[in-house]
Amino acid sequence: MTTTGPLVLGDDFVQDAHSVGAKLRDSAPIRPVVLPSGMPVWLVTGYEEARAVAADPRFSSHRVYDRMHRMALGDDEESPFSEDFAMNLLNLDPPDHTRLRKLVARTFTGRTVESLRPRVEQIADELLDAMMGRDSVELLESYAYPLPIRVITELLGVPFEDHDEFTAWSKTMVDGGATEEAGAATMRMAGYLHSLVAAKRENPGDDLLSQLVHEGEDGERLSSSELIAVSVVLLIGGFETTVNLISGGVLSLSRNPGQLALLRADRSLMPTAIEEFLRHETPNILSSPRYTTEEVEIAGVVIPAGGFVMVSWLAANRDPARFAAPDRLDITRPRGGHLAFGHGIHFCLGAPLARMEGEIAFGRLLDRFADIEVLSAVEDLRWRDSTAMHGLESLVLRLR
């Protein structure tokens, strides 16, 4: 199969993501595009094609951001990204990826996540207390952001008073792609984390970062650079997805009052509802980038060696070949199958934490307020200017 030249994508790829994703998927589930950032990539929008790419070792993540930067600015330009981030789990292939993920997984366990439940419930209640009696509430600043940020900072042992700084760095890193601005944010984040790791070496606590600093397997511990790279993935991944899950889920329920009424009437549907929110308004538009180590043919499309490839989780999660009536919110839809947390070796380590936080966030919100009304006009709703995260910039509610 041959394809036409790259399709140049505009602002509607972000602001009207589902419509654009459907058109791309229906016309060619794998095709060359130029992202709004100006980066040329092979974009995968079909569900089966997405799974195939994510599980195929010929699509490499090894130091992919350095490669993208060299392509954008030239081989002679020094990378603006912190060298510490080279060991980022999203920037590695096996065996390094396997070794680091195993070490982190030993610490970031299901038992660790479940032990956080009472504290997550307490934080949610405190935030909801502060929202009571107000004429209107901006959901992201009052609830969707502070809940997961407080949880992940306490889990990792990051001082909460520093959250404004690392939230800003995170936003720039996630939204900025392979730009110099994003690189500068990695430098600032790395410097901050170096100081924090040094403090944990001297005075370890009960937090996850202290465990990562001092624990290893068979005498092997993470190096300083590995600790920085792992910490930033846990820190950013620990709140970005949940923020968008909460705000996107509330928007979906507001547009589907029958589904909201069903969830209020039967709370046993909450785990299924969380999975449907993740599928319906997938928190991530695109995967992290990969590149082909050799010429690869997928679904009849030949991608040349060295081609950059990104998967649209958002488009794949609304593929009618996999999901019946994919544009419909259905909180009784059988669980499983969506790609909101990725697929393959890079499947999100924080998925259990995001699911638990989502169940608590929605459960407590519905317990507290009998009426949830979106005050933001449709024309005022804006999605983050990001090809990575699919998240609202603001959502104003009236809660009674």
C-alpha positions as CSV (number, residue, x, y, z in Angstrom):
1,M,0.0,0.0,0.0
2,T,1.3,3.5,-0.8
3,T,0.4,6.7,1.0
4,T,0.2,10.3,0.0
5,G,2.6,12.9,1.3
6,P,2.5,14.0,5.0
7,L,-0.8,15.6,6.1
8,V,-0.1,18.8,8.0
9,L,-2.2,18.9,11.2
10,G,-3.5,22.1,12.8
11,D,-5.0,23.3,16.0
12,D,-8.1,21.2,15.5
13,F,-6.0,18.0,16.1
14,V,-6.0,19.1,19.7
15,Q,-9.2,21.2,20.0
16,D,-11.4,18.8,18.0
17,A,-9.4,15.7,18.7
18,H,-12.1,13.1,18.3
19,S,-13.4,14.3,15.0
20,V,-9.9,14.7,13.5
21,G,-8.8,11.3,14.9
22,A,-11.8,9.6,13.4
23,K,-11.1,11.1,10.0
24,L,-7.5,10.0,10.1
25,R,-8.4,6.5,11.3
26,D,-11.1,6.1,8.7
27,S,-8.9,7.3,5.8
28,A,-5.6,5.5,6.8
29,P,-5.0,4.0,10.2
30,I,-1.2,4.5,9.7
31,R,0.0,7.5,7.7
32,P,2.7,10.2,7.7
33,V,1.7,13.5,9.2
34,V,3.2,16.7,10.5
35,L,2.1,17.4,14.0
36,P,1.0,21.0,15.0
37,S,4.5,21.3,16.6
38,G,6.1,20.9,13.1
39,M,7.4,17.4,13.9
40,P,6.9,14.8,11.1
41,V,5.9,11.4,12.3
42,W,4.0,8.3,11.2
43,L,0.7,8.5,13.1
44,V,-1.1,5.3,14.1
45,T,-4.8,5.7,14.8
46,G,-6.3,2.2,14.4
47,Y,-6.8,0.0,17.4
48,E,-5.2,-3.2,16.2
49,E,-2.4,-1.2,14.5
50,A,-1.8,0.6,17.8
51,R,-1.4,-2.6,19.7
52,A,0.8,-4.1,17.0
53,V,3.2,-1.1,17.1
54,A,3.3,-0.9,20.9
55,A,4.3,-4.6,21.2
56,D,6.8,-4.7,18.3
57,P,10.5,-4.4,19.4
58,R,11.4,-3.0,16.0
59,F,9.9,0.3,17.2
60,S,12.6,1.6,19.6
61,S,12.4,4.1,22.4
62,H,16.2,4.2,23.0
63,R,17.2,7.9,23.4
64,V,14.4,8.9,21.1
65,Y,14.1,12.5,22.2
66,D,17.8,13.1,21.4
67,R,17.1,11.7,17.9
68,M,14.1,14.0,17.5
69,H,16.0,17.0,18.7
70,R,18.9,16.3,16.2
71,M,16.4,16.0,13.4
72,A,14.7,19.3,14.4
73,L,17.9,21.4,15.0
74,G,20.7,19.5,13.3
75,D,23.4,17.1,14.3
76,D,25.8,19.8,15.4
77,E,23.4,21.3,18.0
78,E,23.9,20.1,21.6
79,S,20.9,18.5,23.1
80,P,19.1,20.8,25.5
81,F,17.8,17.9,27.6
82,S,19.3,16.8,30.9
83,E,21.5,13.8,30.4
84,D,19.9,12.4,33.6
85,F,16.7,11.9,31.6
86,A,18.4,9.6,29.2
87,M,17.5,6.7,31.6
88,N,13.9,7.7,31.6
89,L,11.8,4.5,31.3
90,L,10.0,6.0,28.2
91,N,13.4,6.6,26.6
92,L,14.8,3.0,27.0
93,D,14.5,-0.4,25.4
94,P,15.3,-3.8,27.0
95,P,17.4,-4.9,28.7
96,D,17.9,-1.5,30.5
97,H,14.1,-0.9,30.5
98,T,13.5,-4.3,31.9
99,R,16.0,-3.9,34.7
100,L,14.8,-0.5,35.8
101,R,11.2,-1.3,35.6
102,K,11.7,-4.4,37.7
103,L,13.5,-2.4,40.4
104,V,10.8,0.3,40.5
105,A,7.9,-2.3,40.4
106,R,9.3,-4.0,43.5
107,T,8.8,-0.7,45.4
108,F,5.7,0.7,43.7
109,T,3.5,-2.3,44.4
110,G,-0.3,-2.9,44.5
111,R,0.0,-3.2,48.3
112,T,1.7,0.3,48.4
113,V,-1.1,1.8,46.3
114,E,-3.9,0.2,48.3
115,S,-2.3,1.4,51.6
116,L,-2.8,4.9,50.3
117,R,-6.6,4.6,50.1
118,P,-7.5,6.1,53.5
119,R,-5.2,9.1,52.8
120,V,-6.6,9.6,49.3
121,E,-10.1,9.6,50.8
122,Q,-9.0,12.1,53.5
123,I,-7.5,14.5,50.9
124,A,-10.6,14.3,48.7
125,D,-12.8,15.1,51.7
126,E,-10.7,18.1,52.6
127,L,-10.8,19.5,49.1
128,L,-14.6,19.0,48.9
129,D,-15.0,20.7,52.3
130,A,-13.4,23.8,50.8
131,M,-15.7,23.7,47.8
132,M,-18.9,23.6,49.8
133,G,-21.1,26.7,49.7
134,R,-19.4,28.4,46.8
135,D,-21.4,29.8,43.9
136,S,-19.1,28.3,41.4
137,V,-16.0,26.1,41.5
138,E,-13.1,25.7,39.0
139,L,-12.7,22.0,39.0
140,L,-9.1,21.7,38.0
141,E,-7.6,24.1,40.5
142,S,-10.0,23.1,43.3
143,Y,-10.0,19.3,42.9
144,A,-8.6,17.6,39.8
145,Y,-5.1,18.9,40.2
146,P,-4.5,19.1,44.0
147,L,-5.9,15.6,44.7
148,P,-3.4,13.6,42.7
149,I,-0.5,16.1,43.3
150,R,-0.9,15.8,47.0
151,V,-1.0,12.0,46.8
152,I,2.1,11.6,44.6
153,T,4.1,14.2,46.5
154,E,3.4,12.4,49.8
155,L,4.1,9.0,48.2
156,L,7.4,10.0,46.8
157,G,8.4,12.3,49.7
158,V,8.5,15.5,47.7
159,P,7.7,18.7,49.7
160,F,4.2,19.8,48.8
161,E,5.2,23.4,48.9
162,D,7.3,22.9,45.8
163,H,4.4,21.6,43.8
164,D,3.9,24.8,41.8
165,E,7.4,24.6,40.5
166,F,7.4,21.0,39.4
167,T,3.9,21.3,38.0
168,A,5.1,24.1,35.7
169,W,8.1,22.1,34.7
170,S,6.0,19.0,34.1
171,K,3.6,21.0,31.9
172,T,6.4,22.3,29.8
173,M,8.1,18.9,29.5
174,V,4.9,17.1,28.6
175,D,3.5,19.7,26.2
176,G,6.8,20.9,24.7
177,G,8.0,17.8,22.8
178,A,11.6,18.0,21.7
179,T,11.9,21.8,22.0
180,E,14.6,23.8,23.7
181,E,12.0,25.1,26.2
182,A,11.2,21.5,27.2
183,G,14.9,20.7,27.5
184,A,15.4,23.6,29.8
185,A,12.5,22.3,32.0
186,T,14.3,19.0,32.2
187,M,17.4,20.7,33.5
188,R,15.5,22.5,36.2
189,M,13.6,19.4,37.2
190,A,16.9,17.3,37.3
191,G,18.6,19.9,39.5
192,Y,15.7,19.9,41.9
193,L,15.6,16.1,42.1
194,H,19.4,15.8,42.5
195,S,19.1,17.9,45.7
196,L,16.1,15.9,46.8
197,V,17.9,12.5,46.2
198,A,20.9,13.8,48.1
199,A,18.7,14.7,51.1
200,K,17.1,11.2,51.0
201,R,20.5,9.6,51.1
202,E,21.4,11.5,54.3
203,N,18.0,11.4,56.0
204,P,15.8,8.6,54.5
205,G,12.1,8.6,55.4
206,D,9.2,6.2,54.8
207,D,8.5,7.5,51.4
208,L,8.9,5.8,48.0
209,L,11.9,7.9,46.9
210,S,13.8,7.0,50.0
211,Q,13.1,3.3,49.3
212,L,14.3,3.7,45.7
213,V,17.5,5.4,46.9
214,H,18.4,2.7,49.5
215,E,17.0,-0.5,48.1
216,G,18.1,-2.7,45.2
217,E,18.1,-6.3,44.1
218,D,21.0,-8.6,44.4
219,G,23.1,-5.7,45.6
220,E,22.2,-3.5,42.6
221,R,20.9,0.0,43.3
222,L,19.8,2.7,41.0
223,S,22.5,5.2,40.0
224,S,21.9,8.9,40.6
225,S,20.9,9.5,37.0
226,E,18.6,6.5,37.0
227,L,17.0,7.7,40.2
228,I,16.4,11.1,38.6
229,A,14.9,9.6,35.5
230,V,12.7,7.1,37.4
231,S,11.5,9.8,39.8
232,V,10.4,12.2,37.1
233,V,8.4,9.5,35.4
234,L,6.7,8.6,38.7
235,L,6.2,12.2,39.6
236,I,4.7,13.4,36.3
237,G,2.9,10.2,35.5
238,G,1.5,10.2,39.0
239,F,-0.7,13.1,38.5
240,E,-1.1,14.1,34.8
241,T,-3.3,11.2,33.9
242,T,-5.5,11.5,36.9
243,V,-6.1,15.2,36.5
244,N,-7.4,14.6,33.0
245,L,-9.4,11.5,34.1
246,I,-11.3,13.6,36.7
247,S,-12.0,16.6,34.5
248,G,-12.7,14.6,31.4
249,G,-15.0,12.2,33.3
250,V,-17.0,15.0,34.9
251,L,-17.5,16.6,31.5
252,S,-18.6,13.3,30.0
253,L,-21.1,12.8,32.8
254,S,-22.5,16.3,32.5
255,R,-23.2,15.6,28.8
256,N,-24.8,12.3,29.5
257,P,-27.2,12.8,32.4
258,G,-28.7,9.4,32.0
259,Q,-25.3,7.8,32.7
260,L,-24.8,10.1,35.7
261,A,-28.2,9.1,37.1
262,L,-27.3,5.4,36.6
263,L,-23.9,5.8,38.4
264,R,-25.6,7.6,41.3
265,A,-28.2,4.8,41.6
266,D,-25.6,2.0,41.4
267,R,-22.2,2.7,42.9
268,S,-21.1,-0.8,42.1
269,L,-20.7,0.5,38.5
270,M,-17.9,2.8,39.6
271,P,-14.9,0.7,38.5
272,T,-16.5,0.1,35.2
273,A,-17.3,3.8,34.9
274,I,-13.7,4.7,35.5
275,E,-12.6,2.4,32.7
276,E,-15.2,4.0,30.4
277,F,-14.1,7.6,31.3
278,L,-10.5,6.5,30.4
279,R,-11.6,5.2,27.1
280,H,-14.2,7.9,26.2
281,E,-12.0,10.9,27.0
282,T,-8.5,9.3,26.9
283,P,-6.2,11.4,29.1
284,N,-3.3,11.1,26.6
285,I,-3.7,11.9,22.9
286,L,-0.4,10.4,21.7
287,S,2.1,7.9,23.0
288,S,5.7,8.8,23.6
289,P,7.6,8.7,20.3
290,R,9.5,5.6,18.9
291,Y,11.5,5.1,15.8
292,T,11.9,2.1,13.5
293,T,15.2,0.2,13.7
294,E,14.6,-1.3,10.3
295,E,12.0,-1.0,7.5
296,V,8.7,-2.2,9.0
297,E,5.4,-3.1,7.3
298,I,2.3,-2.8,9.4
299,A,-1.2,-3.3,8.0
300,G,0.1,-3.0,4.5
301,V,1.9,0.3,5.2
302,V,5.7,0.4,4.9
303,I,7.5,2.6,7.4
304,P,11.1,3.3,6.5
305,A,14.0,2.6,8.9
306,G,14.6,5.5,11.2
307,G,11.0,6.8,10.9
308,F,9.5,8.4,14.0
309,V,6.2,6.8,15.0
310,M,3.5,7.8,17.5
311,V,0.3,6.1,18.4
312,S,-2.9,8.0,19.0
313,W,-4.4,6.3,22.1
314,L,-7.3,8.6,21.8
315,A,-8.2,7.7,18.3
316,A,-7.6,3.9,18.9
317,N,-9.9,4.0,21.9
318,R,-12.8,5.1,19.6
319,D,-12.2,2.6,16.8
320,P,-15.5,1.1,15.9
321,A,-13.7,-2.1,14.8
322,R,-13.0,-2.7,18.5
323,F,-15.7,-0.8,20.4
324,A,-19.5,-0.8,19.6
325,A,-20.9,2.7,19.3
326,P,-17.5,4.1,20.4
327,D,-18.6,7.7,20.6
328,R,-21.3,6.8,23.2
329,L,-20.5,7.0,26.9
330,D,-21.6,3.7,28.4
331,I,-20.6,3.0,32.0
332,T,-21.9,-0.6,31.7
333,R,-19.6,-1.3,28.8
334,P,-17.5,-4.4,29.6
335,R,-14.2,-3.5,31.2
336,G,-10.9,-4.1,29.5
337,G,-9.4,-3.5,26.1
338,H,-8.9,0.2,26.1
339,L,-5.4,1.6,25.6
340,A,-5.5,4.6,27.9
341,F,-2.5,3.3,29.9
342,G,-0.7,2.2,26.7
343,H,0.2,-1.3,25.8
344,G,3.3,-3.5,25.8
345,I,6.5,-2.9,27.8
346,H,5.6,0.7,28.4
347,F,2.2,0.1,30.0
348,C,1.8,2.7,32.7
349,L,3.2,1.7,36.1
350,G,0.8,4.1,37.8
351,A,-2.4,2.6,36.4
352,P,-3.5,1.1,39.7
353,L,-3.0,4.4,41.5
354,A,-4.9,6.4,38.8
355,R,-7.8,4.0,39.0
356,M,-8.0,4.1,42.7
357,E,-7.8,7.9,42.8
358,G,-10.5,8.1,40.1
359,E,-12.9,5.8,42.0
360,I,-12.4,7.9,45.2
361,A,-12.6,11.2,43.4
362,F,-15.9,10.5,41.7
363,G,-17.4,8.6,44.6
364,R,-16.7,11.3,47.1
365,L,-17.9,14.0,44.6
366,L,-21.2,12.3,44.0
367,D,-21.7,11.6,47.7
368,R,-21.2,15.2,48.5
369,F,-23.3,16.9,45.8
370,A,-26.7,16.0,44.5
371,D,-26.4,18.3,41.5
372,I,-23.4,18.9,39.3
373,E,-23.8,21.5,36.6
374,V,-21.2,22.7,34.1
375,L,-21.2,26.5,33.9
376,S,-18.5,26.7,31.2
377,A,-20.1,27.4,27.8
378,V,-19.3,24.9,25.1
379,E,-17.5,27.6,23.1
380,D,-15.3,28.5,26.1
381,L,-14.1,24.9,26.7
382,R,-10.4,24.7,25.6
383,W,-8.2,21.6,25.6
384,R,-4.5,21.9,26.6
385,D,-2.3,23.0,23.8
386,S,-0.6,19.6,23.8
387,T,-0.3,16.6,21.5
388,A,0.6,14.5,24.5
389,M,-2.1,15.2,27.1
390,H,-5.8,15.4,26.4
391,G,-7.0,17.6,29.2
392,L,-9.2,20.6,29.7
393,E,-7.7,23.9,30.6
394,S,-10.6,24.8,32.8
395,L,-14.1,23.5,33.8
396,V,-16.3,25.7,36.0
397,L,-19.1,23.9,37.9
398,R,-22.0,24.8,40.1
399,L,-22.3,22.2,42.9
400,R,-25.4,21.8,45.1
